[in-house]
Amino acid sequence: MAIEFLKGHGTENDFVLLPDPSGGLELTPGRIAALCDRQRGLGADGVLRVIRAEALGIASEGEWFMDYHNADGSVAEMCGNGMRVFARYLVESGLESGPEFVVGSRAGDRRVAVRPDGSVTVWMGPAAITGASVAIVDGRSFSGVAVNVGNPHLVSIVDDDVAELDLHAEPRYDTDFFPEGVNLEFVNPVGEGALRMRVHERGVGETRSCGTGTVAAVAAALHLAGTDTGESTVDIPGGRVTVGLQRGDATLTGPAEFVARGQLRDDWWTRHG
């Protein structure tokens, strides 16, 4: 059985995309981890399986469901950068006529719009402020604003240059507050309507970008400024996105690019099952 793959990224947050409309692939945590390994696999921050919602028995307004998995094989609720890559694939492969349609995710349905230049806007749903907490990274304590964007985040606005932070160590956090783990964002305001950010993603480590994390960062910055509406650019190591917040909804706009496509070897797939 030939297993097709594509490799793509959204602001250098990279993914292996597996077209599997009817759900025939046995996508085990071991296979996902091997695919994402940058030495023994293709290398990626996560896997996007393109599958029909009905094949998973999930109710959705859209035909297609983004089945997203972190690099360690764990399941994730939502990925903003991945959703952009996913949406562009659906249009370019002819599975959606576009340019606007709905995609299902574990965080709920998300409306998307694929632009002629290849960029994509995702309506991300609400960014809910859920409290405050503290994380410890490299022996330092960082207080932050907890934000839920369909998945959990803790956003710390810091005075130190985020480029100088050491995010290699596995962070510690309040597991009672975040029982499913947490994505950590470290943010510098760099002017009106402009932020700079680095991120440590649960199940992955530091990544070049995190779409839901950029939404959480803008939501936290606006919250600390006493409002819940506004727009901001967010510069991450992998590029720039634009986030807009309105009451009850958020938009994320940024690039989506493909770099390769091919087929996985059957013996490799079987060995890592």
VEXDREN-100528 format. One record per residue (C-alpha): z negated, y negated, x; residue number from 0. Coordinates in steps of 0.5 Angstrom, whole numbers. Layout:
N
<c3->Z	c2->Y	c1->X	seq->NUM> .
...
% end
This chain:
273
<c3->0	c2->0	c1->0	seq->0> .
<c3->2	c2->-7	c1->3	seq->1> .
<c3->-3	c2->-12	c1->3	seq->2> .
<c3->-1	c2->-19	c1->3	seq->3> .
<c3->-5	c2->-25	c1->6	seq->4> .
<c3->-4	c2->-32	c1->7	seq->5> .
<c3->-8	c2->-36	c1->12	seq->6> .
<c3->-9	c2->-43	c1->10	seq->7> .
<c3->-14	c2->-49	c1->10	seq->8> .
<c3->-17	c2->-55	c1->7	seq->9> .
<c3->-19	c2->-60	c1->12	seq->10> .
<c3->-20	c2->-55	c1->17	seq->11> .
<c3->-25	c2->-51	c1->12	seq->12> .
<c3->-20	c2->-44	c1->13	seq->13> .
<c3->-19	c2->-38	c1->9	seq->14> .
<c3->-16	c2->-32	c1->8	seq->15> .
<c3->-12	c2->-32	c1->1	seq->16> .
<c3->-11	c2->-25	c1->-2	seq->17> .
<c3->-6	c2->-24	c1->-8	seq->18> .
<c3->-9	c2->-19	c1->-12	seq->19> .
<c3->-7	c2->-21	c1->-20	seq->20> .
<c3->-9	c2->-14	c1->-23	seq->21> .
<c3->-15	c2->-13	c1->-19	seq->22> .
<c3->-13	c2->-7	c1->-15	seq->23> .
<c3->-16	c2->-8	c1->-8	seq->24> .
<c3->-23	c2->-6	c1->-6	seq->25> .
<c3->-26	c2->-12	c1->-3	seq->26> .
<c3->-32	c2->-10	c1->0	seq->27> .
<c3->-37	c2->-14	c1->4	seq->28> .
<c3->-35	c2->-10	c1->10	seq->29> .
<c3->-28	c2->-12	c1->9	seq->30> .
<c3->-29	c2->-19	c1->8	seq->31> .
<c3->-34	c2->-20	c1->14	seq->32> .
<c3->-28	c2->-16	c1->18	seq->33> .
<c3->-23	c2->-21	c1->16	seq->34> .
<c3->-27	c2->-27	c1->17	seq->35> .
<c3->-29	c2->-25	c1->24	seq->36> .
<c3->-25	c2->-29	c1->29	seq->37> .
<c3->-25	c2->-23	c1->34	seq->38> .
<c3->-23	c2->-17	c1->30	seq->39> .
<c3->-20	c2->-20	c1->24	seq->40> .
<c3->-16	c2->-26	c1->22	seq->41> .
<c3->-21	c2->-31	c1->22	seq->42> .
<c3->-24	c2->-35	c1->17	seq->43> .
<c3->-30	c2->-39	c1->13	seq->44> .
<c3->-28	c2->-35	c1->7	seq->45> .
<c3->-24	c2->-30	c1->3	seq->46> .
<c3->-20	c2->-33	c1->-3	seq->47> .
<c3->-18	c2->-27	c1->-8	seq->48> .
<c3->-13	c2->-29	c1->-13	seq->49> .
<c3->-14	c2->-25	c1->-19	seq->50> .
<c3->-13	c2->-26	c1->-27	seq->51> .
<c3->-20	c2->-28	c1->-30	seq->52> .
<c3->-18	c2->-22	c1->-35	seq->53> .
<c3->-18	c2->-17	c1->-30	seq->54> .
<c3->-25	c2->-19	c1->-28	seq->55> .
<c3->-27	c2->-19	c1->-35	seq->56> .
<c3->-29	c2->-26	c1->-35	seq->57> .
<c3->-28	c2->-31	c1->-40	seq->58> .
<c3->-24	c2->-37	c1->-38	seq->59> .
<c3->-19	c2->-42	c1->-41	seq->60> .
<c3->-15	c2->-41	c1->-35	seq->61> .
<c3->-11	c2->-35	c1->-33	seq->62> .
<c3->-13	c2->-35	c1->-26	seq->63> .
<c3->-20	c2->-34	c1->-23	seq->64> .
<c3->-22	c2->-36	c1->-16	seq->65> .
<c3->-26	c2->-30	c1->-13	seq->66> .
<c3->-29	c2->-33	c1->-7	seq->67> .
<c3->-33	c2->-30	c1->-2	seq->68> .
<c3->-37	c2->-33	c1->4	seq->69> .
<c3->-35	c2->-30	c1->11	seq->70> .
<c3->-41	c2->-26	c1->12	seq->71> .
<c3->-39	c2->-22	c1->5	seq->72> .
<c3->-43	c2->-25	c1->0	seq->73> .
<c3->-41	c2->-28	c1->-6	seq->74> .
<c3->-41	c2->-35	c1->-7	seq->75> .
<c3->-40	c2->-39	c1->-14	seq->76> .
<c3->-36	c2->-45	c1->-12	seq->77> .
<c3->-32	c2->-48	c1->-6	seq->78> .
<c3->-28	c2->-54	c1->-7	seq->79> .
<c3->-24	c2->-54	c1->-1	seq->80> .
<c3->-22	c2->-47	c1->-3	seq->81> .
<c3->-20	c2->-49	c1->-10	seq->82> .
<c3->-15	c2->-54	c1->-7	seq->83> .
<c3->-12	c2->-48	c1->-3	seq->84> .
<c3->-12	c2->-44	c1->-9	seq->85> .
<c3->-9	c2->-49	c1->-13	seq->86> .
<c3->-3	c2->-50	c1->-8	seq->87> .
<c3->-2	c2->-43	c1->-8	seq->88> .
<c3->-1	c2->-42	c1->-15	seq->89> .
<c3->4	c2->-47	c1->-16	seq->90> .
<c3->8	c2->-46	c1->-10	seq->91> .
<c3->8	c2->-38	c1->-11	seq->92> .
<c3->11	c2->-40	c1->-19	seq->93> .
<c3->4	c2->-37	c1->-22	seq->94> .
<c3->3	c2->-44	c1->-25	seq->95> .
<c3->8	c2->-49	c1->-27	seq->96> .
<c3->3	c2->-55	c1->-26	seq->97> .
<c3->2	c2->-60	c1->-24	seq->98> .
<c3->-5	c2->-60	c1->-28	seq->99> .
<c3->-8	c2->-53	c1->-30	seq->100> .
<c3->-15	c2->-50	c1->-30	seq->101> .
<c3->-18	c2->-45	c1->-25	seq->102> .
<c3->-24	c2->-40	c1->-27	seq->103> .
<c3->-29	c2->-40	c1->-22	seq->104> .
<c3->-37	c2->-37	c1->-22	seq->105> .
<c3->-39	c2->-44	c1->-23	seq->106> .
<c3->-34	c2->-45	c1->-29	seq->107> .
<c3->-27	c2->-47	c1->-30	seq->108> .
<c3->-25	c2->-53	c1->-26	seq->109> .
<c3->-19	c2->-57	c1->-28	seq->110> .
<c3->-14	c2->-58	c1->-22	seq->111> .
<c3->-8	c2->-63	c1->-20	seq->112> .
<c3->-3	c2->-61	c1->-15	seq->113> .
<c3->0	c2->-67	c1->-12	seq->114> .
<c3->8	c2->-67	c1->-9	seq->115> .
<c3->5	c2->-69	c1->-2	seq->116> .
<c3->1	c2->-62	c1->-2	seq->117> .
<c3->-6	c2->-66	c1->-3	seq->118> .
<c3->-10	c2->-63	c1->-9	seq->119> .
<c3->-15	c2->-66	c1->-14	seq->120> .
<c3->-21	c2->-62	c1->-17	seq->121> .
<c3->-25	c2->-64	c1->-22	seq->122> .
<c3->-31	c2->-61	c1->-20	seq->123> .
<c3->-36	c2->-62	c1->-26	seq->124> .
<c3->-43	c2->-65	c1->-25	seq->125> .
<c3->-47	c2->-66	c1->-19	seq->126> .
<c3->-54	c2->-65	c1->-21	seq->127> .
<c3->-60	c2->-68	c1->-17	seq->128> .
<c3->-65	c2->-63	c1->-18	seq->129> .
<c3->-71	c2->-66	c1->-13	seq->130> .
<c3->-72	c2->-66	c1->-6	seq->131> .
<c3->-74	c2->-61	c1->0	seq->132> .
<c3->-74	c2->-61	c1->7	seq->133> .
<c3->-70	c2->-56	c1->12	seq->134> .
<c3->-72	c2->-55	c1->19	seq->135> .
<c3->-66	c2->-55	c1->24	seq->136> .
<c3->-67	c2->-54	c1->32	seq->137> .
<c3->-74	c2->-55	c1->31	seq->138> .
<c3->-73	c2->-62	c1->27	seq->139> .
<c3->-75	c2->-63	c1->20	seq->140> .
<c3->-70	c2->-66	c1->15	seq->141> .
<c3->-72	c2->-69	c1->9	seq->142> .
<c3->-66	c2->-69	c1->4	seq->143> .
<c3->-64	c2->-70	c1->-4	seq->144> .
<c3->-63	c2->-63	c1->-7	seq->145> .
<c3->-56	c2->-63	c1->-11	seq->146> .
<c3->-53	c2->-57	c1->-15	seq->147> .
<c3->-45	c2->-58	c1->-15	seq->148> .
<c3->-45	c2->-51	c1->-18	seq->149> .
<c3->-48	c2->-48	c1->-12	seq->150> .
<c3->-54	c2->-51	c1->-8	seq->151> .
<c3->-54	c2->-57	c1->-3	seq->152> .
<c3->-59	c2->-61	c1->1	seq->153> .
<c3->-57	c2->-67	c1->3	seq->154> .
<c3->-60	c2->-71	c1->9	seq->155> .
<c3->-58	c2->-78	c1->10	seq->156> .
<c3->-60	c2->-79	c1->18	seq->157> .
<c3->-60	c2->-85	c1->22	seq->158> .
<c3->-58	c2->-81	c1->28	seq->159> .
<c3->-51	c2->-80	c1->30	seq->160> .
<c3->-49	c2->-73	c1->26	seq->161> .
<c3->-44	c2->-72	c1->32	seq->162> .
<c3->-50	c2->-71	c1->36	seq->163> .
<c3->-54	c2->-66	c1->32	seq->164> .
<c3->-55	c2->-59	c1->34	seq->165> .
<c3->-53	c2->-54	c1->28	seq->166> .
<c3->-52	c2->-48	c1->32	seq->167> .
<c3->-59	c2->-45	c1->30	seq->168> .
<c3->-60	c2->-42	c1->24	seq->169> .
<c3->-64	c2->-47	c1->19	seq->170> .
<c3->-71	c2->-45	c1->15	seq->171> .
<c3->-72	c2->-48	c1->8	seq->172> .
<c3->-76	c2->-47	c1->2	seq->173> .
<c3->-74	c2->-40	c1->0	seq->174> .
<c3->-78	c2->-42	c1->-7	seq->175> .
<c3->-74	c2->-48	c1->-8	seq->176> .
<c3->-67	c2->-45	c1->-6	seq->177> .
<c3->-68	c2->-37	c1->-7	seq->178> .
<c3->-60	c2->-36	c1->-7	seq->179> .
<c3->-60	c2->-40	c1->0	seq->180> .
<c3->-57	c2->-47	c1->1	seq->181> .
<c3->-52	c2->-51	c1->4	seq->182> .
<c3->-54	c2->-57	c1->9	seq->183> .
<c3->-51	c2->-63	c1->9	seq->184> .
<c3->-53	c2->-69	c1->15	seq->185> .
<c3->-50	c2->-75	c1->13	seq->186> .
<c3->-49	c2->-82	c1->16	seq->187> .
<c3->-47	c2->-88	c1->12	seq->188> .
<c3->-41	c2->-92	c1->16	seq->189> .
<c3->-40	c2->-98	c1->11	seq->190> .
<c3->-39	c2->-99	c1->4	seq->191> .
<c3->-36	c2->-93	c1->0	seq->192> .
<c3->-35	c2->-89	c1->7	seq->193> .
<c3->-39	c2->-83	c1->9	seq->194> .
<c3->-39	c2->-79	c1->16	seq->195> .
<c3->-42	c2->-72	c1->15	seq->196> .
<c3->-43	c2->-65	c1->18	seq->197> .
<c3->-45	c2->-59	c1->14	seq->198> .
<c3->-48	c2->-52	c1->16	seq->199> .
<c3->-46	c2->-47	c1->10	seq->200> .
<c3->-50	c2->-41	c1->8	seq->201> .
<c3->-47	c2->-35	c1->10	seq->202> .
<c3->-42	c2->-38	c1->15	seq->203> .
<c3->-46	c2->-43	c1->19	seq->204> .
<c3->-43	c2->-50	c1->21	seq->205> .
<c3->-36	c2->-51	c1->18	seq->206> .
<c3->-31	c2->-56	c1->20	seq->207> .
<c3->-31	c2->-58	c1->12	seq->208> .
<c3->-35	c2->-57	c1->6	seq->209> .
<c3->-32	c2->-59	c1->-1	seq->210> .
<c3->-38	c2->-58	c1->-5	seq->211> .
<c3->-42	c2->-61	c1->0	seq->212> .
<c3->-38	c2->-68	c1->1	seq->213> .
<c3->-39	c2->-68	c1->-7	seq->214> .
<c3->-46	c2->-67	c1->-6	seq->215> .
<c3->-47	c2->-72	c1->0	seq->216> .
<c3->-44	c2->-78	c1->-5	seq->217> .
<c3->-48	c2->-76	c1->-10	seq->218> .
<c3->-54	c2->-76	c1->-6	seq->219> .
<c3->-52	c2->-83	c1->-3	seq->220> .
<c3->-51	c2->-86	c1->-10	seq->221> .
<c3->-57	c2->-83	c1->-12	seq->222> .
<c3->-61	c2->-86	c1->-7	seq->223> .
<c3->-58	c2->-93	c1->-8	seq->224> .
<c3->-60	c2->-92	c1->-15	seq->225> .
<c3->-54	c2->-90	c1->-19	seq->226> .
<c3->-50	c2->-84	c1->-21	seq->227> .
<c3->-43	c2->-87	c1->-21	seq->228> .
<c3->-38	c2->-89	c1->-15	seq->229> .
<c3->-33	c2->-87	c1->-10	seq->230> .
<c3->-33	c2->-86	c1->-3	seq->231> .
<c3->-29	c2->-83	c1->3	seq->232> .
<c3->-32	c2->-77	c1->7	seq->233> .
<c3->-30	c2->-76	c1->14	seq->234> .
<c3->-32	c2->-69	c1->16	seq->235> .
<c3->-30	c2->-66	c1->23	seq->236> .
<c3->-24	c2->-63	c1->20	seq->237> .
<c3->-21	c2->-69	c1->16	seq->238> .
<c3->-22	c2->-74	c1->10	seq->239> .
<c3->-23	c2->-73	c1->3	seq->240> .
<c3->-24	c2->-78	c1->-3	seq->241> .
<c3->-30	c2->-76	c1->-8	seq->242> .
<c3->-31	c2->-80	c1->-14	seq->243> .
<c3->-37	c2->-79	c1->-19	seq->244> .
<c3->-37	c2->-81	c1->-26	seq->245> .
<c3->-43	c2->-79	c1->-31	seq->246> .
<c3->-42	c2->-72	c1->-32	seq->247> .
<c3->-36	c2->-70	c1->-27	seq->248> .
<c3->-34	c2->-71	c1->-20	seq->249> .
<c3->-27	c2->-71	c1->-17	seq->250> .
<c3->-25	c2->-68	c1->-10	seq->251> .
<c3->-18	c2->-70	c1->-7	seq->252> .
<c3->-16	c2->-68	c1->0	seq->253> .
<c3->-11	c2->-64	c1->3	seq->254> .
<c3->-9	c2->-56	c1->2	seq->255> .
<c3->-5	c2->-53	c1->8	seq->256> .
<c3->-2	c2->-46	c1->9	seq->257> .
<c3->-1	c2->-44	c1->16	seq->258> .
<c3->1	c2->-36	c1->16	seq->259> .
<c3->3	c2->-30	c1->11	seq->260> .
<c3->4	c2->-23	c1->13	seq->261> .
<c3->1	c2->-16	c1->11	seq->262> .
<c3->-5	c2->-13	c1->13	seq->263> .
<c3->-5	c2->-6	c1->16	seq->264> .
<c3->-7	c2->0	c1->12	seq->265> .
<c3->-11	c2->3	c1->18	seq->266> .
<c3->-14	c2->-3	c1->19	seq->267> .
<c3->-16	c2->-4	c1->12	seq->268> .
<c3->-18	c2->3	c1->11	seq->269> .
<c3->-23	c2->3	c1->17	seq->270> .
<c3->-27	c2->-3	c1->15	seq->271> .
<c3->-28	c2->0	c1->8	seq->272> .
% end
